[in-house]
Amino acid sequence: MPKRLLDQRWPWLVAAGVIVLVFVSTFVDIRMPGKHWDPRPLGTPDDIARLRERGDVNVLFILIDMLRADHLGSYGYARDTSPTLDRLGASGIRFARQISQSSWTKASMASLWTSLYPVHTGITRFDHVLPDDPVMAPEILQKAGFQTIGLYRNGWVAPTFGFSQGFQVYQHPHSVVVPVNAPENPTITENSTDEGAVEAALEFLRINGSRRWFLYLHLMDVHEYIYDEESALFGTDHVGIYDNSIRHTDSVIGVFLDYLAEDGYLDNTVVVVSADHGEAFGERGYDGHAREVFRETTEVPFIVSLPFRLEPGVVVRSHTSNVDVMPTLLDLVGLSAAPGVDGHSRVPEVLAVARGQEPPPADHTVIAQLDQNWGQPGFDPQNMVAVLDDEYRYVRADQRSGRVEQIFDYREDPAELRDRMEDKPEGLANLQQIAETYLGQKPAWGSSPKREINELELNQLRALGYALPEAHKPVPRKKIDVRR
């Protein structure tokens, strides 16, 4: 009977059909949005520790400008905005309470690259320039033999502000790809999109990808509220457009990772995703960013994908901050951060969580700072600072009329909207003292140099949504009521 069955043609036709279906389904799985191919092997906590011993690990650092954490599925958002990033977090490392050091790009990125708080970088105003003194992470990586490539799309991190230190190539990529929602978006006049940045990255890898590399992509489509037809899933109100743009950027990243997978790069590449600040949507009566340091503009994602999958993924639930990003990344590949930085490697906590152990003692107090007059020449600094520990966020804003203080218990009030200053909770005095001590400190290398910004540059930055003055003309100071 078996021989008679094999002698017939139809079983062979059925088998061939099954093989074709399996092949086609595999191909479709690679290209279906949210269902990208992942060739990485399964890894262990010991594999994380052994990364530093390998000499072949590349680093892809993706910075998504203006991305708040709580609009991603892996951070609890109900809308399906981020299937790619969620997948990376589920099979890698996700930091659940990541705090940026300011709510606008230049101040925040200066802290991220140097691992120093804004009071120590001195980069708090629109005309400040990073001096050569700080040792930035790309310099450490370059000295260790990495090719260092930066592709940026935000003018606040241009070379003229000192952000090219340590990069062998640091460029603003251009592209003529214009998404469907662009006609009323003034920033599209620069003919640049995140797809252009990815195209430039792929060209670099095509030519130089065989040598060890560190590649920084600063993406801006979320900041510019750009999306395409396939990503138009969540409506056209303010929040809906923002979520559409996240879904669009998530898709662009997914396609980029597909190319990396097909070319074999994911087997030896650490992928890091973070953001410089978030965006407010009326939680306290106003929209946007660069105005305060509350939760909605300072709580950002921090996700690390490794050359192998973790099942389950590691979630670090304690407070961490953007000054920790580079020490953590450097530690993963066997390098040390510059001495005297404010940030810490979180690798010990990652390994403890991955092994089911109690994390080692660590300082989980983090700080965010904003000079409320950062864009107003002719006016003295007016600081706003947030200090967070494992229970509270304390916010202090210095106003002409006096100091305004608030404190929030994020355990009972996750949105941090109910001020508890009248309750005088335990721990308030300690946080007040930390803020006072912090603001009394000075930049590590003295006052930051300044540069004159011409009207063309100011107009380009205004196009990003920043309220900047006319060149050389002080503007009236607008009081921000942080109690709203």
C-alpha positions as CSV (number, residue, x, y, z in Angstrom):
1,M,0.0,0.0,0.0
2,P,2.7,2.6,0.8
3,K,4.5,1.8,-2.5
4,R,1.2,2.2,-4.5
5,L,0.6,5.6,-2.8
6,L,4.2,6.8,-3.7
7,D,3.6,5.7,-7.3
8,Q,0.7,8.1,-7.7
9,R,1.3,11.7,-8.8
10,W,-1.1,13.6,-6.5
11,P,0.8,13.0,-3.2
12,W,3.9,14.6,-4.8
13,L,1.9,17.6,-6.1
14,V,0.4,18.1,-2.6
15,A,3.8,18.0,-1.0
16,A,5.2,20.4,-3.6
17,G,2.3,22.8,-2.8
18,V,3.0,22.6,0.9
19,I,6.6,23.5,0.3
20,V,5.7,26.5,-1.8
21,L,3.2,27.7,0.8
22,V,5.8,27.4,3.5
23,F,8.3,29.4,1.4
24,V,5.7,32.1,0.5
25,S,4.5,32.4,4.1
26,T,8.1,32.8,5.3
27,F,8.7,35.6,2.7
28,V,5.5,37.3,3.6
29,D,6.4,37.2,7.3
30,I,9.5,39.2,6.5
31,R,7.7,42.0,4.9
32,M,4.3,42.2,6.8
33,P,4.2,45.3,9.0
34,G,4.6,44.3,12.6
35,K,5.7,40.7,11.7
36,H,9.3,41.2,10.7
37,W,11.8,38.4,10.4
38,D,14.0,37.8,13.4
39,P,16.9,35.5,12.8
40,R,18.7,36.0,16.1
41,P,19.4,32.9,18.3
42,L,18.0,32.5,21.8
43,G,20.4,34.0,24.4
44,T,21.0,33.8,28.1
45,P,22.0,36.2,30.9
46,D,25.6,34.9,30.6
47,D,25.5,35.9,26.9
48,I,24.8,39.5,28.0
49,A,27.8,39.4,30.3
50,R,30.0,37.9,27.5
51,L,29.2,40.7,25.0
52,R,32.1,42.7,26.4
53,E,34.5,39.9,25.5
54,R,33.5,39.8,21.8
55,G,35.4,41.9,19.3
56,D,32.7,42.0,16.6
57,V,29.8,43.8,18.2
58,N,28.4,46.9,16.4
59,V,26.1,49.5,17.9
60,L,23.1,51.1,16.3
61,F,21.7,54.0,18.4
62,I,18.3,55.3,17.2
63,L,17.1,58.5,18.8
64,I,13.5,59.2,18.1
65,D,13.0,62.9,18.7
66,M,10.0,63.9,20.9
67,L,8.8,60.4,21.7
68,R,7.1,60.0,25.0
69,A,7.2,56.5,26.5
70,D,3.5,56.2,27.4
71,H,2.5,56.3,23.7
72,L,4.2,52.9,23.0
73,G,2.4,49.6,23.5
74,S,5.2,48.1,25.5
75,Y,4.8,51.0,28.0
76,G,1.1,50.4,28.4
77,Y,-0.5,52.4,25.6
78,A,-3.8,51.0,24.3
79,R,-3.2,51.9,20.6
80,D,-1.0,49.7,18.4
81,T,1.5,52.5,17.6
82,S,4.7,50.6,18.0
83,P,4.8,46.9,17.0
84,T,8.5,47.0,16.0
85,L,9.7,48.7,19.2
86,D,7.4,46.5,21.3
87,R,9.0,43.4,19.7
88,L,12.4,44.7,20.4
89,G,11.6,45.4,24.1
90,A,9.8,42.0,24.5
91,S,12.9,40.1,23.3
92,G,15.5,42.5,24.8
93,I,15.8,45.0,27.6
94,R,13.3,47.6,28.5
95,F,13.8,50.4,31.1
96,A,10.3,51.1,32.4
97,R,10.9,54.5,34.1
98,Q,13.4,56.4,31.9
99,I,13.8,60.2,32.5
100,S,15.3,62.6,30.1
101,Q,17.4,65.5,31.5
102,S,15.5,68.3,29.9
103,S,12.4,68.9,27.8
104,W,14.1,70.3,24.7
105,T,16.6,68.8,22.4
106,K,19.9,70.6,22.8
107,A,20.0,70.5,26.6
108,S,18.8,66.9,26.7
109,M,21.2,65.6,24.0
110,A,24.2,67.4,25.7
111,S,23.4,65.4,28.8
112,L,22.9,62.2,26.9
113,W,26.2,62.3,25.1
114,T,28.3,63.5,28.0
115,S,26.4,61.6,30.8
116,L,26.3,64.8,32.8
117,Y,23.3,66.7,34.1
118,P,22.5,70.1,32.6
119,V,23.9,72.0,35.5
120,H,27.3,70.3,34.8
121,T,27.2,70.6,30.9
122,G,26.2,74.3,31.1
123,I,24.1,73.7,27.9
124,T,20.8,75.3,28.9
125,R,20.2,78.1,26.4
126,F,19.6,78.4,22.7
127,D,23.0,80.0,21.9
128,H,25.2,77.7,24.1
129,V,27.8,75.5,22.4
130,L,29.4,72.3,23.8
131,P,33.1,73.0,24.4
132,D,35.8,70.5,23.5
133,D,36.4,69.7,27.2
134,P,33.8,66.9,27.8
135,V,34.6,63.4,26.6
136,M,31.6,62.3,24.6
137,A,30.7,58.7,24.1
138,P,31.5,58.6,20.3
139,E,35.1,59.7,21.2
140,I,35.5,56.7,23.5
141,L,34.0,54.4,20.8
142,Q,36.3,55.8,18.1
143,K,39.4,55.3,20.2
144,A,38.3,51.7,20.8
145,G,38.3,51.0,17.0
146,F,34.7,51.7,16.1
147,Q,33.8,53.7,13.0
148,T,31.6,56.5,14.3
149,I,28.9,57.8,12.0
150,G,26.2,60.3,12.9
151,L,23.1,61.1,10.8
152,Y,21.1,63.9,12.4
153,R,17.9,65.7,11.4
154,N,17.5,68.3,14.2
155,G,19.4,71.6,14.0
156,W,19.9,71.8,17.7
157,V,22.5,69.0,17.4
158,A,24.3,70.4,14.5
159,P,28.2,70.5,14.4
160,T,28.1,74.3,15.0
161,F,26.7,73.5,18.5
162,G,29.6,71.1,19.2
163,F,27.7,67.8,18.7
164,S,30.0,66.3,16.1
165,Q,32.8,65.5,18.6
166,G,34.0,61.9,18.2
167,F,32.2,61.3,14.9
168,Q,34.3,60.6,11.8
169,V,31.3,61.4,9.7
170,Y,28.5,63.6,11.0
171,Q,25.9,64.7,8.4
172,H,22.4,65.9,7.8
173,P,20.8,63.5,5.3
174,H,18.4,64.7,2.7
175,S,15.6,63.0,0.9
176,V,12.8,64.0,-1.6
177,V,10.3,61.5,-0.1
178,V,7.3,63.5,1.0
179,P,4.6,61.7,3.0
180,V,0.9,62.3,2.3
181,N,0.2,64.6,5.3
182,A,3.0,67.0,4.5
183,P,1.3,70.0,2.6
184,E,0.6,72.0,5.8
185,N,3.8,71.0,7.6
186,P,6.4,73.8,7.2
187,T,9.4,71.6,8.0
188,I,8.9,69.5,4.9
189,T,10.5,72.4,2.9
190,E,13.9,71.0,3.9
191,N,13.2,67.8,1.9
192,S,14.3,65.6,4.7
193,T,12.5,62.6,6.3
194,D,13.5,59.6,8.4
195,E,13.4,57.4,5.3
196,G,16.2,59.6,3.9
197,A,18.2,59.0,7.1
198,V,17.7,55.2,6.7
199,E,18.8,55.4,3.1
200,A,22.0,57.1,4.1
201,A,22.6,54.6,6.8
202,L,22.2,51.7,4.4
203,E,24.6,53.3,2.0
204,F,27.2,53.6,4.7
205,L,26.7,49.9,5.6
206,R,27.0,48.9,2.0
207,I,30.4,50.5,1.7
208,N,31.9,50.2,5.2
209,G,29.7,47.7,7.1
210,S,32.4,45.0,7.2
211,R,34.4,47.1,9.8
212,R,33.1,47.5,13.4
213,W,30.8,50.5,13.6
214,F,28.7,52.8,15.8
215,L,25.9,54.4,13.9
216,Y,23.7,57.2,15.3
217,L,20.4,57.9,13.7
218,H,18.5,61.0,15.0
219,L,15.0,60.6,13.6
220,M,12.5,63.6,13.4
221,D,9.3,62.4,11.7
222,V,7.5,62.1,15.1
223,H,8.6,65.6,16.1
224,E,7.3,66.9,12.7
225,Y,4.1,64.8,13.0
226,I,4.9,63.1,9.6
227,Y,3.2,59.9,8.6
228,D,2.0,58.1,5.4
229,E,-1.3,56.5,4.3
230,E,-0.5,53.1,5.8
231,S,0.1,54.7,9.2
232,A,-3.0,56.8,9.3
233,L,-4.8,54.6,11.8
234,F,-5.7,56.9,14.7
235,G,-7.6,59.9,13.4
236,T,-6.6,63.5,12.7
237,D,-6.9,65.2,16.0
238,H,-3.7,66.3,17.7
239,V,-3.0,63.1,19.6
240,G,-4.2,61.0,16.6
241,I,-1.7,62.6,14.3
242,Y,1.1,62.2,16.8
243,D,0.2,58.5,17.2
244,N,0.1,58.1,13.4
245,S,3.6,59.5,13.2
246,I,4.9,57.1,15.8
247,R,3.4,54.2,13.8
248,H,5.0,55.5,10.6
249,T,8.5,55.8,12.3
250,D,8.1,52.4,13.9
251,S,7.4,51.0,10.4
252,V,10.5,52.8,8.9
253,I,12.6,51.3,11.7
254,G,11.1,47.9,11.1
255,V,12.1,47.9,7.4
256,F,15.6,49.1,8.3
257,L,15.9,46.2,10.8
258,D,14.7,43.8,8.0
259,Y,17.6,44.9,5.8
260,L,20.0,44.4,8.8
261,A,18.6,40.9,9.3
262,E,18.9,40.0,5.6
263,D,22.5,41.2,5.5
264,G,23.5,39.4,8.8
265,Y,24.1,42.4,10.9
266,L,21.6,41.6,13.7
267,D,23.8,38.6,14.7
268,N,26.4,41.1,16.0
269,T,24.7,44.4,16.6
270,V,23.3,46.0,19.8
271,V,20.3,48.2,18.9
272,V,19.5,51.0,21.3
273,V,16.3,53.1,21.1
274,S,15.7,56.2,23.1
275,A,14.3,59.8,22.9
276,D,15.4,63.2,24.0
277,H,12.1,64.4,25.4
278,G,8.3,63.9,25.2
279,E,5.3,66.1,24.3
280,A,2.4,67.5,26.3
281,F,-1.2,67.2,25.1
282,G,-3.0,69.5,27.5
283,E,-2.5,67.5,30.7
284,R,-1.8,70.8,32.5
285,G,-3.4,73.2,30.2
286,Y,-0.8,73.5,27.4
287,D,0.6,71.5,24.5
288,G,4.2,71.0,23.3
289,H,7.5,70.8,25.1
290,A,10.5,73.0,26.2
291,R,8.2,74.7,28.7
292,E,8.4,72.4,31.8
293,V,9.8,69.2,33.2
294,F,6.7,67.2,34.2
295,R,6.1,63.5,33.3
296,E,4.7,64.0,29.8
297,T,7.7,65.8,28.5
298,T,10.5,64.0,30.4
299,E,9.5,60.3,30.5
300,V,10.9,58.6,27.4
301,P,11.6,55.0,26.2
302,F,14.9,53.2,26.6
303,I,15.0,49.9,24.8
304,V,18.1,47.7,24.1
305,S,18.0,44.8,21.6
306,L,20.9,42.4,21.7
307,P,22.5,40.1,19.1
308,F,20.2,37.3,20.5
309,R,16.7,37.1,21.8
310,L,15.8,36.9,25.5
311,E,12.8,34.9,26.6
312,P,11.4,36.6,28.5
313,G,12.7,40.0,27.9
314,V,14.3,41.9,30.8
315,V,12.4,44.8,32.4
316,V,14.2,47.2,34.7
317,R,11.5,48.9,36.7
318,S,13.5,51.4,38.8
319,H,14.0,55.0,37.8
320,T,16.8,55.4,35.3
321,S,17.8,58.4,33.2
322,N,19.3,59.5,29.9
323,V,22.7,60.2,31.5
324,D,22.8,56.4,32.1
325,V,22.3,55.5,28.4
326,M,25.9,55.8,27.2
327,P,27.6,54.3,30.4
328,T,25.2,51.3,29.9
329,L,25.9,51.0,26.2
330,L,29.7,51.3,26.7
331,D,29.6,48.7,29.5
332,L,27.8,46.2,27.3
333,V,30.6,46.3,24.8
334,G,33.4,46.3,27.3
335,L,34.2,50.0,27.6
336,S,34.1,52.5,30.4
337,A,32.5,55.9,30.5
338,A,34.6,59.0,31.1
339,P,35.6,59.6,34.8
340,G,33.4,61.9,36.9
341,V,30.2,61.5,34.9
342,D,26.7,61.7,36.6
343,G,25.3,58.6,34.8
344,H,25.8,55.0,35.8
345,S,25.9,51.7,33.9
346,R,22.7,49.8,34.5
347,V,24.2,46.5,33.3
348,P,24.5,45.1,36.9
349,E,20.7,45.6,37.3
350,V,20.0,44.1,33.9
351,L,22.0,41.0,34.8
352,A,20.4,40.7,38.2
353,V,16.9,40.9,36.7
354,A,17.7,38.5,33.9
355,R,19.0,35.9,36.5
356,G,16.0,36.4,38.8
357,Q,18.2,38.0,41.5
358,E,17.7,41.0,43.7
359,P,19.2,44.0,41.8
360,P,22.3,45.5,43.5
361,P,21.9,48.8,45.5
362,A,21.8,51.8,43.1
363,D,21.0,55.5,43.2
364,H,17.6,55.8,41.6
365,T,17.3,59.6,42.2
366,V,17.2,61.4,38.9
367,I,17.0,65.0,37.9
368,A,15.6,67.0,34.9
369,Q,16.2,70.7,34.4
370,L,14.9,73.5,32.1
371,D,15.9,77.2,32.0
372,Q,12.5,78.6,31.3
373,N,14.2,81.6,29.5
374,W,16.3,79.3,27.4
375,G,15.2,81.0,24.1
376,Q,15.0,84.6,25.4
377,P,18.2,86.6,25.1
378,G,18.5,89.5,27.5
379,F,16.8,87.7,30.4
380,D,18.4,86.0,33.3
381,P,18.1,82.2,33.8
382,Q,14.8,81.1,35.4
383,N,15.2,77.5,36.4
384,M,12.7,74.7,36.7
385,V,14.0,71.4,38.1
386,A,12.4,68.0,38.8
387,V,13.9,65.5,41.3
388,L,12.6,62.0,41.3
389,D,13.2,59.1,43.7
390,D,11.4,55.7,44.0
391,E,8.2,57.4,45.3
392,Y,7.9,61.0,44.3
393,R,8.5,63.6,41.6
394,Y,9.3,67.0,43.2
395,V,9.1,70.0,40.8
396,R,10.5,73.4,41.7
397,A,10.0,76.4,39.4
398,D,11.6,79.8,40.1
399,Q,9.3,82.6,39.0
400,R,9.6,86.4,39.3
401,S,6.8,86.2,41.7
402,G,8.5,83.6,43.9
403,R,9.1,79.9,44.0
404,V,6.4,77.4,43.0
405,E,6.7,73.8,44.2
406,Q,4.7,70.7,43.5
407,I,5.2,67.0,44.5
408,F,3.5,64.0,43.0
409,D,3.2,60.4,44.2
410,Y,3.5,58.4,41.1
411,R,2.6,55.1,42.8
412,E,-0.9,56.4,43.7
413,D,-1.1,58.9,40.8
414,P,0.6,57.5,37.7
415,A,-0.2,60.5,35.6
416,E,1.3,62.7,38.2
417,L,-1.5,65.3,38.1
418,R,-2.5,65.5,41.8
419,D,-0.2,67.9,43.7
420,R,0.5,66.8,47.3
421,M,2.4,69.8,48.6
422,E,-0.3,70.5,51.2
423,D,0.1,67.0,52.6
424,K,3.9,67.5,53.1
425,P,4.6,63.9,52.4
426,E,7.6,62.2,54.0
427,G,10.7,62.7,51.8
428,L,9.7,66.2,50.6
429,A,12.4,67.9,52.6
430,N,15.1,65.6,51.2
431,L,14.0,66.2,47.6
432,Q,13.9,70.0,48.3
433,Q,17.5,69.8,49.6
434,I,18.6,67.8,46.5
435,A,17.2,70.4,44.2
436,E,18.7,73.3,46.2
437,T,22.2,71.6,46.2
438,Y,21.9,70.7,42.5
439,L,21.1,74.3,41.4
440,G,24.0,75.6,43.4
441,Q,26.5,73.7,41.3
442,K,28.5,74.9,38.3
443,P,29.4,73.6,34.9
444,A,32.3,71.1,35.0
445,W,34.5,73.3,32.7
446,G,33.2,76.8,33.5
447,S,30.7,78.9,31.5
448,S,29.7,77.4,28.1
449,P,30.8,79.3,25.0
450,K,28.1,81.0,22.9
451,R,27.7,81.6,19.2
452,E,25.6,84.0,17.3
453,I,22.7,82.4,15.5
454,N,21.7,84.1,12.3
455,E,18.1,84.6,11.2
456,L,18.2,81.8,8.7
457,E,19.1,79.3,11.4
458,L,16.5,80.8,13.8
459,N,13.9,80.4,11.1
460,Q,14.9,76.7,10.6
461,L,14.6,76.1,14.3
462,R,11.3,78.0,14.5
463,A,10.0,75.6,11.8
464,L,10.5,72.8,14.3
465,G,7.9,74.5,16.5
466,Y,10.3,76.4,18.9
467,A,9.2,79.9,20.0
468,L,12.5,81.8,19.3
469,P,13.0,85.5,19.2
470,E,13.8,87.7,16.2
471,A,17.6,87.9,16.0
472,H,19.1,90.3,18.6
473,K,15.6,91.3,19.8
474,P,14.6,90.4,23.3
475,V,11.0,89.3,23.6
476,P,8.6,89.8,26.5
477,R,8.9,87.0,29.0
478,K,5.8,84.9,29.3
479,K,5.1,83.5,32.8
480,I,4.4,79.8,33.0
481,D,1.9,78.8,35.6
482,V,3.1,75.3,36.6
483,R,0.1,74.9,38.9
484,R,-2.3,74.5,36.0
